[in-house]
């Protein structure tokens, strides 16, 4: 896939052009992180390595204990979209 873009939508949201997930002004909808990660078959440790954070940080994001800063959220979304695109391509 090409570069990921976030199109503006009403209510201060953005929509990813690859996966269609909604981003809010503060970043991605983090409540879906664990669900997306598990659906991709990726461990917290693997996702942490791809996003360049610790496994503990990914766990905190998933439980809502903390939120990724804007740049980390963008990189996280990029990684998840790429993994989803690769998984979809393999399914074809």
C-alpha positions in Angstrom: 0.0 0.0 0.0 0.9 3.6 -0.4 1.6 6.1 2.3 -0.9 6.3 5.1 -3.0 9.5 5.3 -5.5 10.7 7.8 -8.5 12.4 6.2 -10.3 14.9 8.3 -13.9 14.1 9.2 -16.6 16.0 11.2 -16.2 16.1 15.0 -12.4 16.5 15.0 -11.8 13.0 13.8 -9.5 11.6 11.2 -9.9 8.4 9.1 -7.0 6.2 8.1 -7.0 5.7 4.3 -5.8 2.0 4.6 -7.7 0.4 7.5 -10.5 2.9 8.0 -10.0 3.2 11.8 -11.0 6.5 13.3 -8.4 8.7 15.0 -9.5 11.4 17.4 -7.9 14.8 18.0 -5.8 13.2 20.8 -4.8 10.2 18.7 -6.1 6.8 17.7 -9.0 5.1 19.5 -6.7 3.2 21.8 -9.6 1.1 23.2 -9.3 -1.1 20.0 -5.5 -1.7 20.4 -5.6 -5.1 22.2 -8.4 -6.3 19.8 -6.4 -5.3 16.7 -3.1 -6.7 18.0 -4.7 -10.1 18.9 -6.5 -10.3 15.6 -3.1 -9.8 13.9 -1.6 -12.6 16.0 1.1 -10.2 17.4 2.2 -10.3 21.0 2.7 -7.1 23.1 6.4 -7.7 23.0 6.4 -7.9 19.2 4.3 -4.8 18.8 6.5 -2.9 21.3 9.6 -3.8 19.2 7.9 -2.6 16.0 6.8 0.7 17.6 10.1 1.2 19.5 8.6 1.2 23.0 8.6 -1.3 25.9 6.2 -4.1 26.3 5.1 -2.5 29.5 4.1 0.6 27.6 2.0 -1.4 25.2 0.3 -3.1 28.1 -0.4 0.3 29.7 -1.9 1.6 26.5 -4.2 -1.5 26.2 -5.4 -1.2 29.8 -6.0 2.6 29.5 -3.4 3.3 32.2 -1.7 5.7 29.8 -2.2 7.0 26.2 0.5 7.2 23.5 1.7 10.7 22.7 0.7 11.9 19.3 3.8 10.8 17.4 3.8 7.4 19.1 0.1 7.0 18.2 0.8 7.9 14.6 3.6 5.4 14.4 1.5 2.7 16.2 -1.3 3.3 13.6 1.2 3.0 10.8 2.5 -0.3 12.1 -1.0 -1.7 12.7 -2.2 -0.7 9.2 0.9 -2.2 7.5 0.4 -5.5 9.4 -3.3 -5.5 8.5 -2.5 -4.8 4.9 0.1 -7.6 4.8 -2.3 -10.0 6.5 -5.0 -9.1 3.9 -2.6 -9.6 1.0 -1.6 -13.1 2.3 -5.3 -14.0 2.6 -5.8 -13.4 -1.2 
